[in-house]
């Protein structure tokens, strides 16, 4: 075992993904709507430059349990005015949009706020200078308010405790008020995508000391919020409850609040169901046990780097928060608050990141996405047969068709990523049962890749939205201004982005291996031929000799989009790049205009459209950098890969609680000593949480060959800040092992097998 300098943390190892291709012959006729004939439609699409117009997320304290999540400010409150994204959310509806606490009619000051466990938060608040009811003066910070908050999805309750402590040397008399606001807004309305009121919002009512909010949705669902108090308010005025306290020196008072939500197909009425107050410690213990049960089920890591362990620990807690269930299947929601839903691309990539440690969620994600796989051509939702969904929403706007997300299929890359996950799952588990179970969806996905996605007849996956409320861009950079030409103009659809071709290549090769294993050698050979043809075509058409780099995309007129972006790094990850072109791509990505020192920018600092705070126009996305690092390792550029690893871990160590956000600003490490936050980044974000764990697996060079009962460890490396790692309970097929990676005095990495249970060969290729 490693000595006492190594501390215990749970950890996740990830696959170095290998790839597959695409192509076909006959293509269906898909009617295309001309954007030139729909100027309003075009304008609407092109203004989708960021995920939301609502603010207030940068420093939000987020807690989440399954479908229920709450965002608050550092004072624990939610502003009563509009224009922010804070509040209590459930199934794409913001039930609570305002929640303020006042002590003697003044806000409290924040001393500390934390939400480290994911399902709970604690706020340490103090009073401002005030007078008591007798005229005596209470100085600031003499009244302490501890605000404990627990979120419990099973009961659909936000359970709270206010502990009020008088530290003054005199008796303190003061009123405490709690004011609530509930508009039952659809999440897309909160984000600013539409402003019209949909259903009927009833006037708030009080009954038996319980405050009731009710909403009659246009989708036929009745939504409600009831606010229960452990003490009887002195006054109940509109949506404000007033409590009056008289506390002797060092006396403590306690007030519990429960916010219980409801969703029903029948009117709920205002007769309160008596609320049984749970023991707060038992509730916390129950939620903690559920969280730890999952954390302890994944692979452990021991490391001599405290910052790395903190980053990984936070990553796992974020991933635990983002686990959700639908149709009895678990998946990773993309992020909170805007993306707490099933996403094809995000859920698949995160499942890939977690595959070695939680293969069940990969299986369940695949089953769930297969269930919602496209069945027909439906232009209103960008759906075609075999296509994997982009996003599934379950709120009012989706139910009534105001948005097409029921589900919406506007993703060019979710389908090949679905196939990649099928292949990688088999590589880690050595099982073909899932492949056989999903054979029809797999064949349909391959058909979509080869047939429906080829809008230009050039053999490339491309996209063009026909949906009224669809996305103009449908790669991972899906904001309206993400795909730009060197002069700053927007690329014209149909668009074939560079990374989607790599995903298709990787997908076909991976599925070909599975066909081979089931005896379908002819089908396997066909897919490999298609992959080779795609690779040759890709390296001819996407390469820019003048820039010695791959184009971002090929647009409608067949011309390349000749800007320098991070996207070609995904082509390295997929293995589609020719070796000599891969070398030039690595060199270009590591230049100062692309590598900030923290990570790879989405767009070069030298481009006209560059904006360090542009959503996809110069910011840094952790998952993007992690995939690029894996691409560097695939082609043997190990030192460059380690620089990316070190930069992103260093960035994570500077963020609050070691939490990597969805994205951060593109300013360089030379300009600022700290990474600059993106103002409205989602946190937690699934594939951001998976980024550093994936980079660790990439660094260790783990390559499963489960069908052969073998694990290859290819050129294991450790970044400069790390000398030792132990990975425990790593699973390949039905074997389980503990491995130790240790830097030698000569600078290489020594691999030791500490424990092996089951039959498995471990081969180290230095």
Phi and psi in degrees as a GROMACS rama.xvg file:
@    title "Ramachandran Plot"
@    xaxis  label "Phi"
@    yaxis  label "Psi"
@TYPE xy
-70.9863  150.398  UNK-2
-71.6944  -167.876  UNK-3
-69.3766  -13.6848  UNK-4
-72.0173  -11.2659  UNK-5
-98.7595  124.215  UNK-6
-103.816  158.92  UNK-7
-90.4899  134.795  UNK-8
-149.116  148.082  UNK-9
-75.9459  151.889  UNK-10
-150.53  164.118  UNK-11
-132.648  134.921  UNK-12
-108.185  149.416  UNK-13
-131.14  156.589  UNK-14
-80.0425  139.032  UNK-15
-78.1431  110.314  UNK-16
-80.0941  139.619  UNK-17
-114.456  165.168  UNK-18
-118.059  -174.423  UNK-19
-154.52  164.177  UNK-20
-118.104  -160.119  UNK-21
-168.666  157.196  UNK-22
163.9  170.506  UNK-23
-176.64  -167.787  UNK-24
-111.807  -83.9806  UNK-25
-66.977  137.709  UNK-26
-122.855  138.398  UNK-27
-72.766  156.249  UNK-28
-82.8076  118.564  UNK-29
-114.2  118.864  UNK-30
-67.4805  130.325  UNK-31
-108.832  137.326  UNK-32
-89.9442  127.435  UNK-33
-74.6247  123.079  UNK-34
-65.5357  -28.7778  UNK-35
-65.9335  -21.7264  UNK-36
-89.3686  -6.05162  UNK-37
-130.96  72.6408  UNK-38
-60.9246  -36.7291  UNK-39
-67.4795  -40.54  UNK-40
-60.9861  -44.9748  UNK-41
-62.7422  -43.8773  UNK-42
-61.43  -42.9116  UNK-43
-61.5354  -41.8714  UNK-44
-66.1038  -42.9506  UNK-45
-74.8019  -17.9263  UNK-46
-83.9702  -0.399059  UNK-47
-79.121  72.3412  UNK-48
-98.7331  -11.1268  UNK-49
-150.126  161.661  UNK-50
-71.9966  -15.8495  UNK-51
-162.577  152.795  UNK-52
-94.9611  -8.73707  UNK-53
-80.4152  140.291  UNK-54
-107.337  -165.385  UNK-55
86.8718  10.3516  UNK-56
-94.3452  -20.3235  UNK-57
-55.2894  -43.0538  UNK-58
-112.644  19.8115  UNK-59
-64.3489  143.199  UNK-60
-93.6431  118.363  UNK-61
-112.983  129.008  UNK-62
-126.416  149.407  UNK-63
-154.934  141.481  UNK-64
-141.736  108.427  UNK-65
55.7346  -120.301  UNK-66
-82.6252  -8.85759  UNK-67
-107.004  127.367  UNK-68
-147.307  155.47  UNK-69
-137.385  132.63  UNK-70
-118.784  132.127  UNK-71
-137.96  166.382  UNK-72
-76.1073  179.251  UNK-73
-70.248  -12.3784  UNK-74
-93.8098  7.52227  UNK-75
82.4973  -6.04957  UNK-76
-98.029  167.408  UNK-77
-124.378  121.615  UNK-78
-57.5  144.854  UNK-79
-78.1551  -22.3183  UNK-80
-78.7932  164.528  UNK-81
-83.2728  176.341  UNK-82
97.47  7.09437  UNK-83
-122.529  168.958  UNK-84
-109.423  10.8231  UNK-85
-77.1556  161.959  UNK-86
139.297  -173.929  UNK-87
-103.809  122.213  UNK-88
-118.616  145.486  UNK-89
-153.335  125.778  UNK-90
47.3842  56.2348  UNK-91
65.0586  22.6275  UNK-92
-129.217  134.608  UNK-93
-90.3547  103.142  UNK-94
-73.0298  -44.4552  UNK-95
-114.717  121.828  UNK-96
-115.996  0.23166  UNK-97
-156.598  139.865  UNK-98
-163.617  106.265  UNK-99
-127.926  143.006  UNK-100
-115.141  133.373  UNK-101
-127.023  134.389  UNK-102
-110.109  117.437  UNK-103
53.311  42.6623  UNK-104
64.2272  23.3082  UNK-105
-132.234  146.941  UNK-106
-68.7844  157.428  UNK-107
-87.9473  155.884  UNK-108
-98.0807  142.84  UNK-109
-90.2858  131.07  UNK-110
-100.402  -42.1567  UNK-111
-156.766  154.143  UNK-112
-149.481  135.192  UNK-113
-149.098  149.483  UNK-114
-143.374  47.2247  UNK-115
-65.8484  -25.8916  UNK-116
-92.3554  -5.13795  UNK-117
90.8104  -46.0098  UNK-118
-98.0463  -2.27773  UNK-119
-144.576  157.12  UNK-120
-139.231  156.031  UNK-121
-138.586  132.797  UNK-122
-121.837  130.919  UNK-123
-105.057  113.498  UNK-124
-123.754  153.615  UNK-125
-137.351  160.627  UNK-126
-78.7427  161.511  UNK-127
-93.9205  168.277  UNK-128
-57.7355  133.344  UNK-129
-154.175  166.856  UNK-130
-106.116  144.251  UNK-131
-81.8454  176.756  UNK-132
-62.607  -22.7464  UNK-133
-92.135  -0.23211  UNK-134
96.2126  -5.91707  UNK-135
-70.7302  151.039  UNK-136
-96.5492  127.883  UNK-137
-102.886  117.88  UNK-138
-70.1938  160.628  UNK-139
-62.2447  150.888  UNK-140
67.1855  20.7273  UNK-141
-99.1939  -16.4276  UNK-142
-111.372  118.363  UNK-143
-100.887  136.79  UNK-144
-124.33  114.853  UNK-145
-95.5787  124.41  UNK-146
-111.855  106.634  UNK-147
-97.8918  135.282  UNK-148
-135.795  125.997  UNK-149
-125.801  136.879  UNK-150
-115.002  130.522  UNK-151
-131.607  105.839  UNK-152
-69.3756  -37.1858  UNK-153
-57.3292  -40.5413  UNK-154
-92.2858  -5.91508  UNK-155
54.8828  48.5048  UNK-156
-133.891  139.002  UNK-157
-100.353  110.786  UNK-158
-103.983  127.207  UNK-159
-132.071  153.93  UNK-160
-138.373  125.419  UNK-161
-104.661  121.591  UNK-162
-110.085  116.164  UNK-163
-110.939  121.504  UNK-164
-122.341  126.66  UNK-165
-93.4019  109.827  UNK-166
-98.0218  2.40076  UNK-167
-72.4493  162.438  UNK-168
-89.4215  10.0651  UNK-169
-137.272  163.813  UNK-170
-65.7033  136.759  UNK-171
-114.995  126.718  UNK-172
-115.772  128.381  UNK-173
-160.532  152.385  UNK-174
-90.6875  147.493  UNK-175
-125.045  127.319  UNK-176
-119.168  144.834  UNK-177
-124.244  125.156  UNK-178
-120.435  135.995  UNK-179
-123.507  155.52  UNK-180
-143.533  131.165  UNK-181
-136.879  116.932  UNK-182
-111.115  -12.1441  UNK-183
53.8131  47.1135  UNK-184
-78.5773  139.257  UNK-185
-63.3286  144.327  UNK-186
-56.607  -34.7993  UNK-187
-70.6017  -26.4071  UNK-188
-71.6805  -40.6426  UNK-189
-60.0593  -39.1469  UNK-190
-71.8641  -12.9814  UNK-191
94.7204  15.7483  UNK-192
-79.2701  -22.7654  UNK-193
-155.783  160.813  UNK-194
-122.014  -12.1736  UNK-195
-68.2846  145.35  UNK-196
-78.6992  137.99  UNK-197
-98.714  -60.9518  UNK-198
-102.504  -154.858  UNK-199
-113.822  119.734  UNK-200
-96.3916  117.916  UNK-201
-82.5254  157.143  UNK-202
-66.3003  138.78  UNK-203
-61.8057  146.915  UNK-204
-135.996  154.904  UNK-205
-111.486  135.854  UNK-206
-150.006  126.622  UNK-207
52.4649  43.5177  UNK-208
67.5185  16.7178  UNK-209
-113.674  131.867  UNK-210
-90.2796  126.976  UNK-211
-117.433  132.084  UNK-212
-117.467  138.986  UNK-213
-138.449  145.865  UNK-214
-140.683  131.513  UNK-215
-104.7  103.579  UNK-216
-75.0165  151.318  UNK-217
-67.9185  -16.4056  UNK-218
-89.0646  7.48747  UNK-219
86.6505  2.23302  UNK-220
-98.5756  142.655  UNK-221
-105.343  121.978  UNK-222
-112.695  141.79  UNK-223
-142.541  156.912  UNK-224
-139.149  122.312  UNK-225
-117.417  137.027  UNK-226
-113.251  116.528  UNK-227
-107.727  147.568  UNK-228
-127.432  143.352  UNK-229
-77.7738  -20.4583  UNK-230
-114.344  152.449  UNK-231
-80.7045  123.26  UNK-232
-61.1711  146.53  UNK-233
-69.0616  -40.9985  UNK-234
-135.595  149.768  UNK-235
-129.721  98.3667  UNK-236
-118.236  116.131  UNK-237
55.3963  -110.451  UNK-238
-115.013  24.7051  UNK-239
-117.026  131.948  UNK-240
-108.62  130.762  UNK-241
-113.85  130.248  UNK-242
-121.106  140.403  UNK-243
-115.405  128.496  UNK-244
-118.576  142.547  UNK-245
-126.669  111.614  UNK-246
-119.959  126.223  UNK-247
-71.3779  166.369  UNK-248
-53.398  128.44  UNK-249
68.1757  10.291  UNK-250
-79.0825  149.27  UNK-251
-120.753  137.894  UNK-252
-120.944  151.709  UNK-253
-129.473  138.329  UNK-254
-135.209  126.181  UNK-255
-107.249  143.474  UNK-256
-131.204  137.345  UNK-257
-127.034  124.196  UNK-258
-106.477  109.787  UNK-259
-110.647  126.044  UNK-260
-101.86  158.274  UNK-261
-145.308  147.359  UNK-262
-140.282  123.813  UNK-263
-148.518  157.383  UNK-264
-87.2139  -2.77169  UNK-265
-119.869  149.85  UNK-266
-56.069  137.9  UNK-267
-91.5045  -21.7806  UNK-268
69.7739  -174.117  UNK-269
-119.861  9.8163  UNK-270
-73.1294  111.979  UNK-271
-71.5703  134.598  UNK-272
-78.4976  124.455  UNK-273
-53.5715  133.919  UNK-274
-96.0335  125.058  UNK-275
-93.7709  114.104  UNK-276
-72.9674  119.605  UNK-277
-74.943  157  UNK-278
-66.4165  122.514  UNK-279
-63.641  -35.7554  UNK-280
-71.6765  -39.2689  UNK-281
-66.0314  -39.0942  UNK-282
-63.5223  -45.0435  UNK-283
-61.6914  -41.9683  UNK-284
-63.7242  -40.2459  UNK-285
-61.8958  -46.7122  UNK-286
-67.9152  -37.8299  UNK-287
-64.7703  -41.6293  UNK-288
-61.8398  -41.1581  UNK-289
-63.8866  -39.7259  UNK-290
-67.4646  -46.6745  UNK-291
-67.288  -31.5158  UNK-292
-59.2904  -42.6647  UNK-293
-71.6232  -45.1282  UNK-294
-58.6527  -39.0293  UNK-295
-77.3894  -7.4697  UNK-296
-87.942  -12.7506  UNK-297
-96.3008  171.102  UNK-298
-64.256  141.059  UNK-299
-91.4034  156.237  UNK-300
-134.311  142.002  UNK-301
-116.313  133.631  UNK-302
-144.504  153.892  UNK-303
-95.2884  11.5432  UNK-304
-113.005  108.313  UNK-305
-63.2686  -44.3235  UNK-306
-58.2612  -42.3342  UNK-307
-63.1053  -42.4844  UNK-308
-64.9268  -37.6531  UNK-309
-64.677  -41.4579  UNK-310
-63.163  -45.4438  UNK-311
-66.8091  -41.7244  UNK-312
-59.5512  -45.0437  UNK-313
-66.2935  -36.3826  UNK-314
-60.248  -44.1657  UNK-315
-67.3801  -37.4514  UNK-316
-65.924  -39.0228  UNK-317
-64.274  -42.8525  UNK-318
-65.2957  -37.341  UNK-319
-61.944  -41.0121  UNK-320
-60.5518  -36.9008  UNK-321
-88.6541  -0.892112  UNK-322
-68.2479  130.063  UNK-323
-135.458  169.294  UNK-324
-130.417  146.101  UNK-325
-153.876  136.148  UNK-326
52.5714  38.894  UNK-327
64.3604  17.3682  UNK-328
-120.831  140.202  UNK-329
-91.7563  150.345  UNK-330
-156.52  166.382  UNK-331
-94.8296  118.134  UNK-332
-67.2394  152.493  UNK-333
-68.1329  -40.7671  UNK-334
175.528  171.671  UNK-335
-122.975  141.454  UNK-336
-93.2995  -22.283  UNK-337
-76.3911  -22.2751  UNK-338
-120.794  33.0789  UNK-339
-81.3844  68.3433  UNK-340
-158.245  173.854  UNK-341
-76.9669  120.699  UNK-342
-120.953  134.568  UNK-343
-60.3475  -60.1378  UNK-344
-61.8271  -54.2546  UNK-345
-66.0878  -45.5719  UNK-346
-64.6486  -36.1321  UNK-347
-69.4406  -46.0502  UNK-348
-64.0657  -41.3769  UNK-349
-66.5116  -38.0068  UNK-350
-62.7098  -38.022  UNK-351
-61.5996  -41.9617  UNK-352
-63.3712  -31.4728  UNK-353
-98.7149  5.31775  UNK-354
-59.6519  -42.5788  UNK-355
-68.8982  -16.7061  UNK-356
-116.93  -20.0466  UNK-357
-144.945  64.8859  UNK-358
-62.1619  -24.0983  UNK-359
-60.5505  -38.8222  UNK-360
-70.8183  -28.4422  UNK-361
-64.7572  -46.5121  UNK-362
-59.3474  -46.3509  UNK-363
-67.898  -38.1683  UNK-364
-62.2718  -44.1732  UNK-365
-63.3779  -43.2704  UNK-366
-62.0661  -42.4515  UNK-367
-66.2668  -45.2155  UNK-368
-65.9837  -35.9231  UNK-369
-63.1657  -37.045  UNK-370
-62.9298  -33.5105  UNK-371
-101.106  14.4749  UNK-372
-59.8379  144.126  UNK-373
-57.5201  141.6  UNK-374
-118.757  -18.5767  UNK-375
-151.476  172.861  UNK-376
-85.6353  115.636  UNK-377
-134.443  98.8879  UNK-378
-64.2578  -25.0318  UNK-379
-69.317  -18.2156  UNK-380
-126.039  12.8232  UNK-381
54.4289  38.0178  UNK-382
-96.6769  140.358  UNK-383
-138.734  158.28  UNK-384
-57.3306  133.526  UNK-385
86.9375  -8.95003  UNK-386
-79.4281  138.442  UNK-387
-87.85  139.036  UNK-388
-61.8642  156.248  UNK-389
-90.6207  -44.3501  UNK-390
-158.568  136.624  UNK-391
-121.005  122.327  UNK-392
-114.998  150.947  UNK-393
-126.769  21.2524  UNK-394
-94.8916  -176.449  UNK-395
-61.4995  -45.0424  UNK-396
-62.1541  -37.4418  UNK-397
-71.1779  -40.0178  UNK-398
-61.8626  -36.2747  UNK-399
-95.9042  2.43291  UNK-400
83.0148  12.7692  UNK-401
-68.7705  -31.7484  UNK-402
-123.015  153.304  UNK-403
-87.5847  15.9697  UNK-404
-87.7072  54.4451  UNK-405
-127.146  32.9017  UNK-406
-96.832  174.394  UNK-407
-107.853  140.349  UNK-408
-111.611  16.798  UNK-409
-76.3801  66.406  UNK-410
-140.767  125.77  UNK-411
-85.8325  -14.6141  UNK-412
-113.522  -12.2752  UNK-413
-62.2715  -36.4566  UNK-414
-67.3605  -50.0146  UNK-415
-64.6254  -32.3781  UNK-416
-65.6163  -34.3793  UNK-417
-58.2314  -45.3854  UNK-418
-68.2286  -37.793  UNK-419
-61.5888  -43.5679  UNK-420
-64.7274  -38.3838  UNK-421
-56.4116  -47.7199  UNK-422
-68.0231  -42.045  UNK-423
-70.5529  -34.4201  UNK-424
-59.1654  -43.8761  UNK-425
-65.9383  -36.6702  UNK-426
-64.7838  -34.3444  UNK-427
-83.1041  -35.2275  UNK-428
-97.3624  -20.4085  UNK-429
66.1911  29.1221  UNK-430
-120.302  146.015  UNK-431
-113.709  0.118245  UNK-432
-63.4131  -38.5971  UNK-433
-67.9182  -38.2438  UNK-434
-59.8049  -44.0813  UNK-435
-67.3801  -41.2338  UNK-436
-61.6773  -38.4871  UNK-437
-103.185  22.357  UNK-438
-58.1497  -44.6535  UNK-439
-64.0476  -47.3793  UNK-440
-61.4414  -35.017  UNK-441
-65.317  -46.8609  UNK-442
-61.7542  -39.7911  UNK-443
-65.7169  -38.2756  UNK-444
-65.3545  -42.0058  UNK-445
-61.9934  -39.6049  UNK-446
-62.7555  -41.2271  UNK-447
-64.007  -44.4888  UNK-448
-58.2132  -40.9507  UNK-449
-86.0998  -27.1191  UNK-450
-112.083  -62.2366  UNK-451
-74.2413  -29.2067  UNK-452
-77.9235  -16.013  UNK-453
-86.4322  75.8168  UNK-454
-72.5047  -25.3714  UNK-455
-99.1678  -7.02589  UNK-456
73.1349  20.199  UNK-457
-107.852  6.66362  UNK-458
84.2088  9.65908  UNK-459
-111.618  147.65  UNK-460
-68.3692  125.393  UNK-461
-140.133  167.701  UNK-462
-135.604  153.301  UNK-463
-159.316  120.983  UNK-464
-83.4501  129.785  UNK-465
-107.247  -2.56347  UNK-466
-82.6334  141.198  UNK-467
-59.2246  -39.7326  UNK-468
-113.197  35.1344  UNK-469
-85.7636  175.384  UNK-470
-89.0863  134.126  UNK-471
-67.7341  -39.184  UNK-472
-113.535  138.453  UNK-473
-130.494  17.8221  UNK-474
-90.3476  -168.175  UNK-475
-68.2427  -26.8832  UNK-476
-89.6648  84.6557  UNK-477
-104.515  13.7898  UNK-478
-73.7723  157.648  UNK-479
-64.3983  -24.7251  UNK-480
-109.754  18.8639  UNK-481
-74.4626  -33.9794  UNK-482
-103.035  99.2012  UNK-483
-123.776  151.523  UNK-484
-83.6229  167.972  UNK-485
-57.9873  -28.9276  UNK-486
-85.7403  3.65638  UNK-487
92.6908  -7.41193  UNK-488
-74.6196  156.484  UNK-489
-81.8791  141.971  UNK-490
-65.6649  148.642  UNK-491
-94.8349  135.808  UNK-492
-78.399  152.763  UNK-493
-66.6475  146.1  UNK-494
-123.554  133.532  UNK-495
-112.331  103.273  UNK-496
-80.3268  151.475  UNK-497
-63.1052  -42.5057  UNK-498
-68.358  -30.9044  UNK-499
-64.1151  -31.8342  UNK-500
-68.9559  -38.1515  UNK-501
-65.0591  -41.8494  UNK-502
-61.1349  -41.8326  UNK-503
-63.3455  -41.2981  UNK-504
-60.0353  -50.0103  UNK-505
-63.4556  -38.6722  UNK-506
-62.5646  -45.3136  UNK-507
-66.4295  -39.7128  UNK-508
-66.213  -41.5224  UNK-509
-64.9716  -44.7258  UNK-510
-70.1107  -30.7273  UNK-511
-59.4939  -39.9161  UNK-512
-61.2608  -39.069  UNK-513
-71.0699  -39.3557  UNK-514
-58.1673  -42.7599  UNK-515
-59.1497  -42.5051  UNK-516
-69.9168  -22.3735  UNK-517
-94.8962  7.22047  UNK-518
88.5097  4.31541  UNK-519
-93.5642  68.3554  UNK-520
-66.5091  -32.0794  UNK-521
-65.3615  -45.1166  UNK-522
-65.3012  -39.2039  UNK-523
-62.3931  -43.5597  UNK-524
-63.4686  -40.3031  UNK-525
-60.7618  -44.8431  UNK-526
-65.0911  -37.5599  UNK-527
-69.0188  -36.2539  UNK-528
-63.2548  -44.4638  UNK-529
-61.7938  -38.7155  UNK-530
-63.9239  -44.3908  UNK-531
-63.7359  -41.395  UNK-532
-63.707  -42.3723  UNK-533
-63.6341  -42.5795  UNK-534
-60.9902  -45.1309  UNK-535
-64.2553  -45.0747  UNK-536
-63.7352  -43.2039  UNK-537
-60.8587  -47.7565  UNK-538
-70.3499  -15.7259  UNK-539
-85.476  -47.3329  UNK-540
-87.7493  -30.455  UNK-541
-91.4081  -12.9552  UNK-542
-78.4671  136.55  UNK-543
-110.142  95.4857  UNK-544
-56.9082  -36.6343  UNK-545
-66.6791  -26.99  UNK-546
-109.127  -5.96658  UNK-547
54.1042  47.3414  UNK-548
-160.72  162.394  UNK-549
-85.611  144.901  UNK-550
-67.7419  151.964  UNK-551
-64.1655  -38.8238  UNK-552
-165.585  168.978  UNK-553
-113.704  128.591  UNK-554
-102.562  -173.174  UNK-555
-49.6947  -45.7848  UNK-556
-83.5173  6.83602  UNK-557
88.144  -2.82388  UNK-558
-83.5509  147.644  UNK-559
-77.1178  151.457  UNK-560
-90.2022  102.541  UNK-561
-93.8526  55.2133  UNK-562
-112.157  156.32  UNK-563
-90.6702  116.687  UNK-564
-135.942  176.277  UNK-565
-79.2033  -17.6117  UNK-566
-54.9352  -40.7985  UNK-567
-60.5097  -20.268  UNK-568
-60.5061  -28.2055  UNK-569
-71.4948  -28.0592  UNK-570
-65.614  -34.1909  UNK-571
-67.6674  -43.4364  UNK-572
-56.2355  -38.9205  UNK-573
-80.0412  -19.3628  UNK-574
85.9272  12.7886  UNK-575
-83.9937  -18.0026  UNK-576
-75.2226  142.516  UNK-577
-66.2446  145.435  UNK-578
-55.3092  -44.3584  UNK-579
-68.2826  -32.1669  UNK-580
-74.4322  -32.3658  UNK-581
-62.4233  -41.7104  UNK-582
-59.8845  -46.8071  UNK-583
-64.7206  -35.9319  UNK-584
-66.0305  -43.3959  UNK-585
-60.6194  -46.7351  UNK-586
-60.2039  -39.431  UNK-587
-71.2481  -39.2619  UNK-588
-66.7993  -26.0466  UNK-589
-89.363  0.285512  UNK-590
-69.6923  159.533  UNK-591
-61.7785  -26.7765  UNK-592
-76.6692  -12.3663  UNK-593
-111.995  -44.6299  UNK-594
-93.89  115.147  UNK-595
-83.1375  -9.20384  UNK-596
101.538  -27.496  UNK-597
-98.0306  -36.2129  UNK-598
-177.021  -175.598  UNK-599
-89.1738  129.111  UNK-600
-70.01  149.01  UNK-601
-70.5675  -26.4031  UNK-602
-142.819  141.093  UNK-603
-59.5776  140.921  UNK-604
-60.7238  -21.0426  UNK-605
-86.6539  -8.43699  UNK-606
-80.5536  150.372  UNK-607
-57.9672  -39.7991  UNK-608
-83.9195  1.02166  UNK-609
-59.8858  136.197  UNK-610
-148.463  116.278  UNK-611
-61.1336  -15.8974  UNK-612
-115.239  14.7423  UNK-613
-77.2685  133.448  UNK-614
-50.6447  -47.0506  UNK-615
-124.436  20.571  UNK-616
-118.956  33.1418  UNK-617
144.173  -8.26715  UNK-618
-73.6724  174.058  UNK-619
-117.408  126.359  UNK-620
-109.664  120.889  UNK-621
-54.907  -42.2562  UNK-622
-65.0091  -35.2089  UNK-623
-61.3348  -48.8659  UNK-624
-63.3502  -36.9211  UNK-625
-66.7776  -39.5357  UNK-626
-67.8107  -38.6211  UNK-627
-63.473  -40.9021  UNK-628
-58.0145  -44.193  UNK-629
-62.3051  -35.7314  UNK-630
-64.4954  -40.8525  UNK-631
-59.2656  -45.4469  UNK-632
-64.5868  -38.3419  UNK-633
-56.9791  -39.5968  UNK-634
-96.0648  8.198  UNK-635
89.6777  11.7227  UNK-636
-94.9681  73.618  UNK-637
-73.3053  -40.7623  UNK-638
-66.4982  -39.7116  UNK-639
-64.0805  -37.9951  UNK-640
-62.368  -41.536  UNK-641
-65.9845  -32.6848  UNK-642
-64.6913  -38.7073  UNK-643
-66.2927  -42.2956  UNK-644
-59.5289  -50.8979  UNK-645
-62.7756  -40.4857  UNK-646
-63.904  -43.1825  UNK-647
-72.5834  -37.5575  UNK-648
-64.8154  -39.41  UNK-649
-63.839  -39.9357  UNK-650
-63.1241  -45.5251  UNK-651
-60.2686  -36.8562  UNK-652
-65.0874  -20.7479  UNK-653
-88.8859  -18.1417  UNK-654
-80.6475  154.415  UNK-655
-57.2955  131.358  UNK-656
56.1702  25.9784  UNK-657
61.296  27.8631  UNK-658
-97.0269  115.717  UNK-659
-73.8495  126.846  UNK-660
-82.3421  176.413  UNK-661
-50.3083  -45.0952  UNK-662
-159.296  165.446  UNK-663
-144.711  170.241  UNK-664
-66.6967  155.552  UNK-665
-86.3232  8.46529  UNK-666
-60.8471  145.635  UNK-667
-81.9859  160.391  UNK-668
-63.8206  -26.2402  UNK-669
-72.2592  -29.943  UNK-670
-77.8099  -40.7591  UNK-671
-134.58  145.516  UNK-672
-77.4948  -12.8555  UNK-673
-124.455  149.114  UNK-674
-67.3402  138.632  UNK-675
-93.0755  124.808  UNK-676
-65.3845  149.021  UNK-677
-81.3914  131.613  UNK-678
-54.7824  -37.9397  UNK-679
-122.194  33.736  UNK-680
-65.5861  137.633  UNK-681
-70.6428  138.898  UNK-682
-153.105  127.922  UNK-683
-75.2766  156.888  UNK-684
-129.689  129.37  UNK-685
-61.3644  -53.9448  UNK-686
-75.4032  -16.0669  UNK-687
-72.2711  -41.2013  UNK-688
-64.014  -31.8383  UNK-689
-81.6976  -7.25106  UNK-690
-65.4505  -54.5427  UNK-691
-68.1206  -43.597  UNK-692
-55.2325  -40.3373  UNK-693
-65.0257  -37.5665  UNK-694
-66.7721  -33.2936  UNK-695
-65.22  -48.1146  UNK-696
-58.9402  -41.0702  UNK-697
-62.35  -42.047  UNK-698
-62.5381  -40.1967  UNK-699
-74.8123  -17.6905  UNK-700
74.4929  34.2045  UNK-701
-75.881  126.131  UNK-702
-133.8  102.2  UNK-703
-77.253  141.298  UNK-704
-133.019  67.3437  UNK-705
-64.8018  -32.2817  UNK-706
-63.0015  -30.5124  UNK-707
-94.0877  7.0128  UNK-708
51.8112  56.0369  UNK-709
-144.949  143.146  UNK-710
-121.806  120.051  UNK-711
-94.2718  138.799  UNK-712
-117.729  107.106  UNK-713
-103.084  116.468  UNK-714
45.2609  61.1398  UNK-715
-60.7518  138.675  UNK-716
-137.751  154.607  UNK-717
-127.404  136.84  UNK-718
-66.2707  165.649  UNK-719
-60.6035  -30.4454  UNK-720
-80.6931  1.12376  UNK-721
-129.175  132.334  UNK-722
-113.433  -26.6089  UNK-723
-145.306  141.749  UNK-724
-141.703  138.566  UNK-725
-116.59  131.814  UNK-726
-111.231  119.153  UNK-727
-111.732  144.922  UNK-728
62.1642  34.4858  UNK-729
-70.9192  130.97  UNK-730
-112.045  130.379  UNK-731
-131.792  121.052  UNK-732
55.966  -124.468  UNK-733
-104.419  11.1505  UNK-734
-95.7596  155.114  UNK-735
-137.936  140.594  UNK-736
-147.878  160.013  UNK-737
-115.683  130.268  UNK-738
-123.927  147.032  UNK-739
-121.308  133.005  UNK-740
-118.446  124.114  UNK-741
-138.488  131.672  UNK-742
-72.3286  132.811  UNK-743
-91.4965  163.568  UNK-744
-57.7112  -26.9566  UNK-745
-80.4838  -8.26171  UNK-746
98.9531  -3.94562  UNK-747
-85.1905  -179.088  UNK-748
-118.459  122.486  UNK-749
-91.2944  135.012  UNK-750
-112.485  128.316  UNK-751
-124.269  139.845  UNK-752
-93.1512  112.319  UNK-753
-85.1429  -32.5147  UNK-754
-157.005  140.579  UNK-755
-140.645  120.575  UNK-756
-116.186  116.557  UNK-757
105.522  178.511  UNK-758
-94.9963  117.681  UNK-759
-162.085  134.545  UNK-760
-94.0903  132.772  UNK-761
-114.093  114.827  UNK-762
-114.33  127.618  UNK-763
-106.365  121.674  UNK-764
-110.336  104.349  UNK-765
